Amino acid sequence: MIRVICVRHGETEWNRTHRLQGQSEVALADSGTRQAQAAGLYVRGQQPTAGYVSPLKRTHATFAEFGLGFDPVKEPRLIEQNLGTWEGMKTAAAKSDYTAEYAAWKKGHGTPPGGEDPTAVVARMKAAFFAIVRSAATLDPTPSVDTDYALRTVVIVSHGTSTKALLEGLGLIDRSQVISLTAAAISVIDVPLHGGPLSSSLPKGGASITGGPEAEAGIIRDLTDEQIQSYAKLRMYNLAPEVLAAVRP
């Protein structure tokens, strides 16, 4: 089974002052660095062996705080939605000056003035996800703290709107019915290699593949986009790093 840990970048100064960022380059605030460090407690425990970040520096800086000992791959398709003329604007101003457009955008089907169509965001995020899942064929399975079998685990650091677009595009959430992802929040997608049941009462949770790791790798390489989407399961949504910091030993 493949596990994909999706992390939103840590808080920036624009987040702190309630300004819309989009694809603007904004550095992590000190609070964002601390959030990334707290998120790293969970990420390290899952023992990922590959990582991916968007081209924006705040995702690289967040990944660096995980302390994984390897560098991530820059994946351009993981970038945040381009917000056009809204970038740098106070959120309150966008809500008041573009009431209908802002409401539609928050629900996932509105395009900011001069910005990127949300369907394009969904398409590129899904394409990146499918490629990342298939690339897990080259990874060695590692033990997981919450399963009794090893997983091929990767971590993605992206952005709030683009991550929600991915989850909705995979059919895992309804953006109009969930809260926004908080800074450095963790969401986890598991991708079994079949569409059958998964259960703690089944051997290896129903995720075992006859033939061992090499046979499993071949199945992963041959997965179609449609299979990956139908197999994907949302294991966790929006785990705030403050929760992890609170239980730090």
WOZI-V532856 format. One record per pair of residues at least 12 apart in sequence whose ideal C-beta (glycine too) atoms are under 10 Angstrom apart, sorted by sequence separation. I is the first residue (numbers start at 0). GAP is how many residues later the second one is. D is the distance in whole Angstrom. If there is no record, write none. Layout:
BEGIN
I GAP D
I GAP D
END
This chain:
BEGIN
8 12 10
11 12 9
13 12 5
16 12 10
50 12 6
59 12 7
85 12 8
97 12 9
100 12 7
138 12 9
139 12 8
140 12 8
193 12 8
11 13 10
12 13 6
13 13 9
14 13 9
15 13 6
58 13 8
84 13 9
104 13 7
107 13 9
138 13 5
191 13 8
193 13 8
11 14 4
12 14 7
14 14 7
15 14 10
59 14 8
97 14 8
100 14 10
103 14 9
107 14 8
137 14 9
138 14 8
160 14 9
163 14 7
166 14 9
172 14 9
191 14 7
192 14 7
193 14 10
11 15 6
12 15 9
13 15 9
15 15 7
50 15 8
58 15 9
85 15 9
97 15 7
135 15 9
136 15 8
138 15 7
163 15 10
171 15 9
189 15 10
191 15 5
192 15 9
193 15 8
11 16 6
12 16 5
14 16 9
15 16 9
58 16 10
85 16 8
96 16 10
135 16 4
163 16 8
190 16 10
192 16 6
8 17 10
10 17 7
11 17 6
12 17 10
14 17 7
50 17 7
134 17 10
135 17 8
163 17 6
171 17 7
189 17 9
191 17 10
9 18 5
10 18 5
12 18 9
47 18 9
49 18 10
52 18 9
53 18 10
55 18 10
93 18 8
135 18 6
162 18 6
8 19 7
9 19 8
10 19 9
11 19 9
12 19 9
48 19 9
50 19 7
52 19 5
54 19 6
58 19 7
85 19 8
93 19 10
132 19 9
134 19 8
160 19 9
161 19 10
169 19 7
9 20 10
10 20 5
11 20 6
42 20 9
47 20 7
49 20 8
50 20 8
51 20 6
52 20 7
53 20 8
54 20 8
58 20 9
159 20 6
160 20 9
166 20 7
9 21 7
10 21 4
46 21 9
48 21 8
50 21 4
51 21 5
52 21 6
53 21 7
54 21 6
58 21 9
132 21 8
159 21 4
165 21 9
169 21 10
9 22 3
10 22 9
35 22 9
39 22 9
42 22 9
43 22 6
47 22 9
49 22 8
50 22 7
51 22 8
52 22 7
53 22 8
54 22 10
55 22 9
57 22 9
82 22 8
131 22 6
158 22 9
159 22 8
162 22 9
166 22 8
192 22 10
8 23 7
9 23 6
10 23 9
35 23 10
38 23 8
39 23 9
42 23 5
43 23 6
49 23 7
51 23 5
53 23 8
54 23 8
55 23 6
88 23 9
157 23 10
159 23 8
163 23 9
165 23 9
192 23 7
9 24 8
10 24 6
38 24 10
39 24 10
41 24 9
42 24 9
43 24 7
47 24 10
50 24 10
53 24 4
54 24 6
55 24 7
80 24 9
131 24 7
162 24 7
9 25 4
10 25 9
35 25 7
36 25 10
39 25 6
40 25 9
42 25 7
43 25 9
51 25 10
52 25 7
53 25 5
54 25 10
86 25 8
159 25 8
193 25 9
8 26 9
9 26 4
31 26 7
35 26 4
38 26 8
39 26 4
40 26 10
51 26 6
52 26 10
53 26 7
85 26 5
192 26 5
7 27 9
8 27 8
9 27 9
34 27 8
35 27 8
36 27 10
37 27 9
38 27 7
39 27 6
83 27 8
84 27 7
85 27 7
86 27 9
128 27 8
156 27 9
192 27 7
6 28 10
9 28 9
32 28 7
35 28 8
36 28 5
39 28 8
82 28 10
83 28 5
84 28 5
85 28 8
86 28 8
127 28 8
6 29 8
9 29 8
27 29 8
28 29 10
31 29 8
32 29 8
35 29 4
36 29 8
81 29 10
82 29 5
83 29 5
84 29 5
85 29 7
190 29 9
192 29 10
8 30 10
24 30 9
25 30 8
26 30 7
27 30 5
31 30 7
34 30 9
35 30 7
36 30 8
80 30 9
81 30 8
82 30 9
83 30 3
84 30 8
127 30 9
192 30 8
7 31 9
22 31 9
24 31 6
25 31 8
26 31 7
27 31 10
32 31 9
33 31 9
35 31 10
80 31 8
82 31 8
83 31 3
124 31 10
154 31 9
155 31 10
6 32 6
22 32 9
23 32 8
24 32 6
25 32 6
27 32 10
32 32 6
81 32 8
82 32 5
83 32 8
190 32 8
194 32 8
6 33 9
22 33 7
24 33 8
27 33 5
31 33 9
81 33 5
82 33 8
124 33 8
154 33 10
155 33 9
193 33 9
197 33 10
4 34 9
21 34 10
23 34 10
26 34 7
27 34 7
80 34 7
81 34 4
124 34 10
127 34 9
192 34 9
6 35 9
20 35 9
80 35 5
81 35 9
152 35 10
192 35 10
194 35 6
195 35 10
197 35 7
6 36 7
27 36 10
79 36 9
80 36 9
124 36 10
190 36 9
194 36 6
4 37 8
20 37 8
27 37 9
78 37 9
80 37 7
124 37 6
128 37 6
152 37 10
190 37 6
193 37 7
4 38 6
81 38 9
120 38 10
123 38 8
124 38 8
127 38 8
128 38 10
190 38 9
192 38 7
80 39 9
81 39 9
124 39 9
125 39 9
150 39 8
151 39 9
188 39 10
190 39 10
191 39 5
80 40 5
120 40 7
121 40 9
124 40 5
125 40 6
128 40 8
129 40 10
150 40 10
190 40 5
191 40 9
4 41 6
79 41 9
80 41 10
120 41 6
123 41 9
124 41 4
128 41 7
189 41 9
190 41 5
191 41 7
78 42 9
121 42 10
122 42 9
123 42 9
124 42 9
125 42 10
126 42 10
145 42 10
188 42 10
189 42 7
190 42 8
2 43 7
4 43 6
14 43 9
80 43 10
117 43 8
120 43 9
121 43 5
124 43 10
125 43 5
146 43 9
188 43 5
189 43 5
2 44 10
3 44 9
6 44 10
8 44 9
11 44 10
13 44 10
76 44 9
80 44 10
117 44 10
120 44 5
121 44 7
124 44 6
125 44 7
188 44 7
189 44 8
2 45 8
8 45 8
11 45 10
78 45 8
115 45 10
119 45 9
120 45 9
121 45 10
123 45 10
124 45 9
187 45 9
188 45 6
189 45 5
4 46 9
5 46 10
6 46 10
11 46 6
76 46 9
77 46 8
78 46 9
115 46 10
118 46 9
121 46 7
122 46 8
143 46 10
187 46 8
188 46 7
189 46 9
8 47 8
10 47 9
76 47 4
77 47 7
117 47 7
121 47 4
186 47 7
187 47 4
188 47 9
3 48 9
8 48 9
9 48 7
75 48 8
76 48 7
120 48 9
121 48 9
186 48 8
187 48 4
188 48 10
8 49 4
9 49 9
11 49 10
74 49 10
76 49 9
78 49 10
186 49 6
187 49 8
7 50 10
8 50 5
74 50 10
76 50 6
77 50 6
117 50 9
118 50 9
185 50 7
186 50 5
7 51 9
8 51 9
9 51 7
10 51 10
76 51 4
77 51 9
117 51 10
146 51 10
184 51 10
185 51 9
186 51 6
187 51 8
6 52 9
8 52 8
9 52 5
75 52 8
76 52 9
147 52 8
184 52 8
185 52 8
186 52 7
8 53 4
74 53 5
107 53 8
146 53 9
184 53 5
185 53 4
7 54 8
8 54 9
74 54 10
76 54 8
77 54 9
148 54 9
149 54 9
184 54 6
185 54 8
6 55 7
9 55 8
76 55 10
105 55 9
135 55 8
147 55 9
148 55 4
183 55 10
184 55 5
185 55 8
6 56 8
22 56 6
23 56 9
74 56 8
104 56 8
107 56 7
132 56 9
147 56 7
148 56 6
150 56 9
180 56 8
181 56 6
183 56 8
184 56 7
21 57 9
22 57 6
74 57 7
107 57 7
117 57 9
146 57 8
147 57 7
149 57 10
171 57 9
180 57 5
181 57 9
182 57 8
183 57 4
184 57 10
185 57 10
21 58 6
22 58 8
23 58 10
105 58 10
132 58 6
146 58 6
148 58 6
169 58 8
170 58 7
178 58 9
179 58 8
180 58 10
181 58 5
182 58 8
183 58 9
184 58 10
185 58 8
6 59 8
20 59 7
21 59 6
22 59 5
23 59 8
72 59 9
131 59 10
148 59 7
169 59 5
170 59 9
177 59 7
178 59 7
180 59 9
181 59 8
182 59 9
20 60 10
21 60 5
22 60 7
107 60 6
128 60 8
146 60 8
168 60 8
169 60 9
171 60 7
177 60 8
181 60 8
183 60 9
4 61 10
21 61 3
22 61 10
25 61 10
107 61 9
129 61 10
151 61 9
169 61 10
170 61 8
171 61 8
172 61 7
20 62 7
21 62 8
25 62 9
72 62 9
128 62 9
169 62 5
171 62 4
19 63 5
21 63 10
23 63 5
149 63 9
169 63 10
170 63 9
171 63 10
19 64 10
21 64 7
22 64 7
23 64 6
151 64 8
169 64 8
172 64 7
19 65 10
20 65 9
21 65 4
107 65 10
151 65 9
166 65 9
171 65 8
172 65 10
19 66 5
20 66 7
21 66 9
107 66 9
108 66 9
165 66 10
18 67 9
19 67 6
20 67 8
21 67 10
106 67 9
107 67 4
108 67 9
166 67 7
18 68 8
19 68 7
106 68 6
107 68 7
151 68 7
18 69 6
19 69 5
105 69 8
106 69 4
18 70 7
19 70 8
105 70 8
106 70 9
166 70 8
8 71 9
17 71 10
18 71 6
19 71 6
166 71 10
5 72 10
7 72 10
17 72 6
18 72 7
140 72 6
13 73 9
16 73 8
17 73 5
18 73 10
19 73 9
102 73 10
139 73 8
163 73 10
13 74 8
16 74 9
17 74 7
18 74 9
19 74 6
53 74 9
105 74 8
138 74 10
163 74 10
17 75 10
18 75 10
140 75 8
162 75 10
13 76 10
14 76 10
17 76 10
51 76 8
136 76 10
140 76 10
13 77 10
51 77 10
136 77 10
139 77 10
77 78 6
79 78 7
80 78 8
82 78 8
138 78 9
159 78 10
51 79 9
77 79 8
78 79 8
79 79 4
80 79 9
136 79 8
137 79 7
51 80 6
77 80 4
78 80 7
79 80 8
80 80 5
135 80 10
136 80 4
50 81 10
72 81 10
74 81 8
76 81 9
77 81 8
79 81 6
80 81 6
135 81 9
136 81 7
138 81 9
19 82 10
49 82 8
71 82 10
74 82 10
79 82 5
136 82 8
137 82 9
51 83 9
71 83 8
72 83 10
74 83 9
78 83 7
79 83 9
80 83 10
136 83 4
137 83 9
71 84 9
77 84 7
80 84 7
135 84 6
136 84 4
19 85 10
49 85 7
71 85 7
76 85 9
77 85 9
79 85 10
134 85 9
135 85 9
136 85 9
49 86 7
133 86 6
134 86 9
136 86 9
48 87 9
67 87 8
132 87 7
133 87 6
135 87 10
49 88 8
77 88 9
133 88 8
48 89 9
49 89 6
65 89 7
133 89 6
145 89 9
21 90 8
48 90 5
132 90 7
133 90 10
145 90 10
47 91 9
48 91 6
65 91 8
133 91 9
19 92 8
22 92 9
48 92 9
62 92 8
64 92 10
132 92 9
21 93 7
22 93 8
46 93 10
48 93 6
62 93 9
63 93 10
129 93 8
21 94 8
46 94 10
47 94 8
62 94 5
129 94 9
130 94 9
132 94 10
133 94 8
19 95 10
46 95 4
61 95 5
129 95 5
132 95 5
45 96 8
46 96 6
60 96 9
61 96 10
128 96 9
129 96 10
131 96 10
132 96 10
45 97 9
46 97 7
58 97 9
59 97 8
129 97 10
130 97 10
44 98 10
45 98 6
46 98 8
58 98 4
126 98 8
129 98 5
132 98 9
44 99 9
45 99 7
57 99 9
58 99 6
125 99 7
128 99 8
129 99 8
132 99 8
44 100 5
45 100 8
58 100 7
128 100 9
44 101 9
55 101 10
57 101 8
48 102 10
49 102 9
50 102 10
51 102 7
52 102 9
53 102 9
55 102 9
125 102 9
129 102 10
41 103 9
46 103 9
47 103 9
48 103 8
49 103 8
50 103 7
51 103 7
52 103 8
53 103 7
55 103 8
125 103 7
128 103 8
46 104 8
47 104 9
48 104 7
49 104 4
50 104 5
51 104 5
52 104 5
53 104 5
45 105 8
47 105 4
48 105 7
49 105 8
50 105 7
51 105 7
52 105 8
53 105 6
46 106 6
47 106 5
48 106 9
49 106 10
50 106 7
51 106 8
45 107 5
47 107 4
45 108 10
47 108 10
53 108 8
45 109 8
42 110 9
43 111 10
42 112 6
41 113 10
42 114 9
39 115 10
38 116 10
38 118 9
64 119 9
35 121 9
61 121 9
61 122 6
5 123 9
3 125 7
57 125 10
3 128 7
3 129 7
1 130 9
1 131 5
1 132 9
3 132 8
1 133 10
2 133 9
1 134 5
0 135 10
1 135 9
22 136 9
1 137 8
21 137 9
20 138 8
1 139 10
2 139 10
20 139 9
21 139 8
0 140 9
20 140 9
45 140 10
2 141 7
19 141 10
45 142 8
0 143 9
2 143 10
42 143 7
2 144 9
38 144 9
39 144 9
41 144 6
14 145 9
38 145 5
0 146 8
37 146 7
38 146 8
41 146 9
9 147 9
34 147 9
35 147 9
36 147 9
38 147 6
0 148 8
2 148 5
3 148 10
4 148 7
5 148 10
6 148 6
7 148 10
8 148 6
34 148 5
35 148 5
37 148 10
0 149 9
1 149 7
2 149 7
3 149 8
4 149 7
5 149 8
6 149 7
7 149 8
8 149 8
34 149 4
0 150 5
1 150 5
2 150 4
3 150 6
4 150 4
5 150 5
6 150 5
7 150 7
8 150 6
33 150 9
34 150 9
0 151 7
1 151 8
2 151 7
3 151 8
4 151 7
5 151 8
6 151 8
7 151 6
8 151 8
31 151 6
32 151 9
0 152 9
1 152 7
2 152 9
3 152 6
4 152 9
5 152 7
7 152 5
30 152 8
31 152 7
7 153 10
30 153 9
7 154 9
8 154 10
28 154 9
7 155 6
27 155 9
5 156 10
6 156 8
7 156 9
27 156 9
5 157 5
5 158 10
5 160 7
5 161 8
3 162 10
14 167 10
15 167 9
14 168 6
10 171 9
11 171 8
7 172 9
10 172 4
7 173 5
9 173 5
10 173 7
6 174 9
7 174 7
8 174 7
9 174 4
5 175 9
7 175 6
8 175 7
9 175 10
6 176 10
7 176 6
8 176 10
6 177 6
7 177 5
6 178 7
7 178 8
5 179 9
6 179 5
7 179 8
5 180 7
6 180 8
4 181 6
5 181 5
6 181 10
4 182 8
5 182 7
3 183 9
4 183 6
5 183 7
3 184 7
4 184 8
2 185 6
3 185 5
2 186 7
3 186 8
1 187 9
2 187 5
3 187 7
1 188 7
2 188 8
0 189 6
1 189 4
0 190 7
1 190 8
0 191 5
1 191 8
0 192 7
0 193 10
41 194 9
0 197 8
41 197 7
41 199 8
44 199 10
38 200 8
40 200 8
38 201 9
39 201 9
41 201 9
42 201 10
37 202 9
38 202 4
41 202 6
0 203 9
37 203 4
38 203 10
40 203 5
0 204 8
36 204 8
37 204 7
39 204 9
40 204 8
0 205 9
34 205 8
35 205 7
37 205 8
38 205 7
0 206 4
34 206 4
37 206 5
38 206 9
40 206 8
0 207 9
33 207 8
34 207 7
36 207 9
37 207 4
40 207 7
0 208 9
33 208 9
36 208 8
37 208 9
40 208 10
31 209 10
34 209 9
37 209 10
34 210 8
37 210 7
33 211 7
36 211 9
1 214 10
0 215 9
1 218 7
0 219 10
1 221 9
1 226 9
3 228 8
5 228 10
1 229 9
0 230 9
1 230 9
4 230 9
5 230 9
7 230 9
10 230 10
3 231 10
4 231 9
5 231 9
9 231 8
0 232 10
2 232 8
6 232 9
7 233 10
6 234 9
END
